[in-house]
Amino acid sequence: MKVLALPVEMVSYTDKQGSIKPVRFRMQVDDEPMQVIKIDKVIVKETEKFAGNIMIVYKCQSLIDNVIKLFEIKYEVNTQKWILFKI
């Protein structure tokens, strides 16, 4: 997987227990048009501390350009920002 650390726009929902589930995100790489990626499956959800910030890490799988791809997105709890970390 290639490390991108690219900020993304995320659509997610939170259940009654406060658990966040990502649904789809929108990203733009360089000068390419915006691309919407639907998250088909969350494989692993874990918490880590990165540079002193608490991050929720989601390892996911989606069908992108007719190929199943694995990727990692992170939610930074303090700033409430989503990052496409690896793809």
DAQUI-V574125 format. One record per residue. N is the residue number from 1. RES is the residue in three letters. SS is DSSP state (H for helix, E for strand, C for the rest). OMEGA is omega in whole degrees, -180 to 180 (999 if undefined). BURIAL is b if it has 16 or more other C-alpha atoms within 10 Angstrom, else e. Layout:
n:N res:RES ss:SS omega:OMEGA burial:BURIAL
n:N res:RES ss:SS omega:OMEGA burial:BURIAL
This chain:
n:1 res:MET ss:C omega:-179 burial:e
n:2 res:LYS ss:C omega:179 burial:e
n:3 res:VAL ss:E omega:179 burial:e
n:4 res:LEU ss:E omega:-174 burial:e
n:5 res:ALA ss:E omega:-176 burial:e
n:6 res:LEU ss:E omega:176 burial:e
n:7 res:PRO ss:E omega:-179 burial:b
n:8 res:VAL ss:E omega:173 burial:b
n:9 res:GLU ss:E omega:-172 burial:e
n:10 res:MET ss:E omega:167 burial:b
n:11 res:VAL ss:E omega:-179 burial:e
n:12 res:SER ss:E omega:173 burial:e
n:13 res:TYR ss:E omega:-179 burial:e
n:14 res:THR ss:E omega:180 burial:e
n:15 res:ASP ss:C omega:-176 burial:e
n:16 res:LYS ss:C omega:-180 burial:e
n:17 res:GLN ss:C omega:179 burial:e
n:18 res:GLY ss:C omega:179 burial:e
n:19 res:SER ss:C omega:-178 burial:e
n:20 res:ILE ss:E omega:177 burial:e
n:21 res:LYS ss:E omega:178 burial:e
n:22 res:PRO ss:E omega:-178 burial:b
n:23 res:VAL ss:E omega:177 burial:e
n:24 res:ARG ss:E omega:179 burial:e
n:25 res:PHE ss:E omega:-179 burial:b
n:26 res:ARG ss:E omega:-178 burial:e
n:27 res:MET ss:E omega:176 burial:b
n:28 res:GLN ss:C omega:179 burial:e
n:29 res:VAL ss:C omega:-179 burial:e
n:30 res:ASP ss:C omega:-177 burial:e
n:31 res:ASP ss:C omega:179 burial:e
n:32 res:GLU ss:C omega:177 burial:e
n:33 res:PRO ss:C omega:179 burial:e
n:34 res:MET ss:C omega:180 burial:e
n:35 res:GLN ss:E omega:178 burial:e
n:36 res:VAL ss:E omega:180 burial:e
n:37 res:ILE ss:E omega:176 burial:b
n:38 res:LYS ss:E omega:-180 burial:b
n:39 res:ILE ss:C omega:-178 burial:b
n:40 res:ASP ss:C omega:-174 burial:e
n:41 res:LYS ss:E omega:171 burial:e
n:42 res:VAL ss:E omega:-176 burial:b
n:43 res:ILE ss:E omega:-178 burial:e
n:44 res:VAL ss:E omega:173 burial:e
n:45 res:LYS ss:E omega:-180 burial:e
n:46 res:GLU ss:E omega:180 burial:e
n:47 res:THR ss:E omega:177 burial:e
n:48 res:GLU ss:E omega:175 burial:e
n:49 res:LYS ss:E omega:-178 burial:e
n:50 res:PHE ss:E omega:-178 burial:e
n:51 res:ALA ss:C omega:179 burial:e
n:52 res:GLY ss:C omega:-180 burial:e
n:53 res:ASN ss:E omega:177 burial:e
n:54 res:ILE ss:E omega:-179 burial:b
n:55 res:MET ss:E omega:170 burial:b
n:56 res:ILE ss:E omega:-175 burial:b
n:57 res:VAL ss:E omega:177 burial:b
n:58 res:TYR ss:E omega:173 burial:b
n:59 res:LYS ss:E omega:-169 burial:b
n:60 res:CYS ss:E omega:178 burial:b
n:61 res:GLN ss:E omega:179 burial:b
n:62 res:SER ss:E omega:174 burial:b
n:63 res:LEU ss:E omega:-178 burial:e
n:64 res:ILE ss:E omega:-178 burial:e
n:65 res:ASP ss:C omega:179 burial:e
n:66 res:ASN ss:C omega:177 burial:e
n:67 res:VAL ss:E omega:176 burial:e
n:68 res:ILE ss:E omega:-178 burial:e
n:69 res:LYS ss:E omega:173 burial:e
n:70 res:LEU ss:E omega:178 burial:b
n:71 res:PHE ss:E omega:-178 burial:b
n:72 res:GLU ss:E omega:175 burial:b
n:73 res:ILE ss:E omega:-179 burial:b
n:74 res:LYS ss:E omega:175 burial:b
n:75 res:TYR ss:E omega:179 burial:b
n:76 res:GLU ss:E omega:-171 burial:b
n:77 res:VAL ss:C omega:-176 burial:e
n:78 res:ASN ss:C omega:-177 burial:e
n:79 res:THR ss:C omega:-179 burial:e
n:80 res:GLN ss:C omega:179 burial:e
n:81 res:LYS ss:E omega:177 burial:e
n:82 res:TRP ss:E omega:-180 burial:b
n:83 res:ILE ss:E omega:169 burial:b
n:84 res:LEU ss:E omega:-172 burial:b
n:85 res:PHE ss:E omega:-179 burial:b
n:86 res:LYS ss:E omega:172 burial:b
n:87 res:ILE ss:C omega:999 burial:b
